[in-house]
Amino acid sequence: MRLKRWLPFSLFFLFVASIIVGSNVGRLTSITSLVDSLPFGDKWGHLVLIGLLTFLLNHALSGRKMKIGRLKILLGGTIVAVAITVEEISQIWMPLRSFDLIDLSANYLGITLAGLPWWNRNAVVDR
């Protein structure tokens, strides 16, 4: 039943990817105008979209963790963090986009919040 775990992530990943590509080529101006008209709409969008993407990937991976030294971190959160960091930094070189450290921070907050269901003290730090 792996499909049950991977299908929601895969579909949502395609949705998020289409938003990124659409923004890169300037096809989402009406949607971005609407989002930007809301107080902190862009930041909430980053937090919710990336948080949900991370949650779904963590679920698909059954909360799998990787070890860095004594610290165990969620593999799904790590994958999303690396991907969105590269994506946000790449905006420096895109004429229709702009790098924003606050967007990146909202992404990281979403990743962190999405990992909470899999977090417990004994699973995160070896003693």
Phi, psi and omega per residue, in radians:
M1 nan 0.528 3.099
R2 -1.086 -0.543 -3.130
L3 -1.024 -0.669 3.133
K4 -1.067 -0.556 3.122
R5 -1.444 -0.652 -3.025
W6 -1.525 -0.474 -3.088
L7 -1.073 -0.844 3.126
P8 -1.046 -0.747 3.108
F9 -1.085 -0.812 -3.084
S10 -1.057 -0.784 3.135
L11 -1.147 -0.742 -3.138
F12 -1.219 -0.621 3.064
F13 -1.030 -0.784 3.115
L14 -1.085 -0.674 3.091
F15 -1.090 -0.862 3.136
V16 -1.120 -0.740 3.118
A17 -1.066 -0.671 3.126
S18 -1.183 -0.576 3.060
I19 -1.147 -0.773 -3.136
I20 -1.101 -0.858 -3.127
V21 -1.115 -0.770 3.114
G22 -1.044 -0.678 3.091
S23 -1.199 -0.679 -3.127
N24 -1.091 -0.580 -3.097
V25 -1.799 0.113 3.057
G26 1.320 0.475 -3.100
R27 -1.644 -0.071 -3.060
L28 -2.001 0.515 -3.037
T29 -1.074 -0.657 3.142
S30 -1.204 -0.676 3.118
I31 -1.217 -0.775 -3.141
T32 -1.150 -0.573 3.073
S33 -1.115 -0.731 3.107
L34 -1.123 -0.828 -3.140
V35 -1.084 -0.748 -3.131
D36 -1.187 -0.363 3.131
S37 -1.321 -0.312 3.100
L38 -1.483 2.520 3.096
P39 -1.041 2.126 -3.126
F40 0.985 0.455 -3.077
G41 -0.990 -0.756 3.138
D42 -1.111 -0.736 -3.110
K43 -1.180 -0.755 3.078
W44 -1.075 -0.669 3.101
G45 -1.053 -0.792 3.094
H46 -1.052 -0.865 -3.087
L47 -1.041 -0.839 -3.066
V48 -1.246 -0.838 -3.097
L49 -1.114 -0.841 -3.110
I50 -1.253 -0.627 3.078
G51 -1.080 -0.801 3.132
L52 -1.171 -0.693 3.082
L53 -1.038 -0.769 3.132
T54 -1.140 -0.774 3.121
F55 -1.007 -0.812 -3.119
L56 -1.149 -0.644 3.101
L57 -1.221 -0.737 3.072
N58 -1.030 -0.705 3.111
H59 -1.129 -0.787 3.135
A60 -1.070 -0.600 3.140
L61 -1.555 0.140 -3.132
S62 0.966 0.629 3.109
G63 1.191 0.420 -3.112
R64 -1.008 2.418 -3.132
K65 -2.020 2.765 3.024
M66 -2.186 2.664 -3.076
K67 -1.763 2.312 2.986
I68 -2.216 1.796 -3.018
G69 1.139 -2.191 3.100
R70 -1.600 -0.105 -3.065
L71 -1.611 2.319 3.028
K72 -1.834 2.198 3.131
I73 -2.173 2.686 -3.112
L74 -1.198 2.263 -3.142
L75 -1.099 -0.746 -3.140
G76 -1.049 -0.797 3.113
G77 -1.105 -0.652 3.124
T78 -1.156 -0.774 3.132
I79 -1.064 -0.830 -3.127
V80 -1.146 -0.718 -3.135
A81 -1.051 -0.778 3.122
V82 -1.122 -0.800 -3.097
A83 -1.106 -0.790 -3.092
I84 -1.300 -0.469 3.060
T85 -1.157 -0.818 3.100
V86 -1.074 -0.761 -3.120
E87 -1.103 -0.786 -3.120
E88 -1.161 -0.749 3.121
I89 -1.140 -0.612 -3.136
S90 -1.097 -0.347 3.134
Q91 -1.157 -0.310 3.089
I92 -1.011 -0.619 -3.055
W93 -1.730 0.134 -3.124
M94 -1.843 2.172 -3.047
P95 -1.107 -0.504 -3.109
L96 -1.645 0.026 -3.088
R97 -2.200 2.899 3.079
S98 -2.524 2.356 3.097
F99 -1.138 2.379 3.126
D100 -2.440 2.019 -3.127
L101 -1.111 -0.530 3.125
I102 -1.256 -0.632 3.022
D103 -1.042 -0.779 3.137
L104 -1.093 -0.705 3.103
S105 -1.118 -0.709 3.092
A106 -1.108 -0.670 3.069
N107 -1.059 -0.831 -3.122
Y108 -1.109 -0.655 3.095
L109 -1.126 -0.730 3.083
G110 -1.061 -0.726 3.110
I111 -1.096 -0.775 -3.134
T112 -1.102 -0.848 -3.140
L113 -1.102 -0.644 -3.138
A114 -1.179 -0.404 3.140
G115 -1.473 -0.222 -3.069
L116 -1.006 -0.667 3.132
P117 -1.059 -0.399 -3.118
W118 -1.754 0.039 -3.028
W119 -1.624 2.338 2.853
N120 -2.643 2.664 -2.965
R121 -0.961 -0.768 -3.090
N122 -1.219 -0.494 -3.109
A123 -1.411 -0.382 -3.031
V124 -1.566 -0.672 -3.073
V125 -2.178 2.206 3.026
D126 -1.294 2.528 3.102
R127 -2.033 nan nan
